[in-house]
Amino acid sequence: MKQFEYDILFFEVKKQKDYAEIRRILNEHGAKGWDVVSAEAGDYGYTVFLKRETAS
């Protein structure tokens, strides 16, 4: 049976250039095997939920 681990990231957005930083961080996580499960917009930014398969 597959097993997963999870992570949660929060990104505060104050300026348009903050989106480039979000993209950079998500690309770094993607290179390490993380997949975005969902993202939620809030009053001050975004909460992103990630998962990746663990070696079992």
C-alpha positions, 0 to 999 in steps of 0.5 A, a space after each residue: 500500500 502506498 504511504 504519503 507524507 504531507 506538508 503545509 505552506 503559507 504564503 503571504 502576498 503583499 505585492 505582485 512580485 510575491 507570486 514569483 517567490 511563491 512559484 520559485 518555492 513551489 518549483 523547489 518542492 516539486 523537484 523534491 517530489 511534492 505535489 500540490 493537493 489544494 490551495 486556499 486563498 485567505 485574507 492575507 495570502 495562500 495556504 498550500 497543502 502538499 503530499 508526496 509518496 514515501 519510500 516504504 
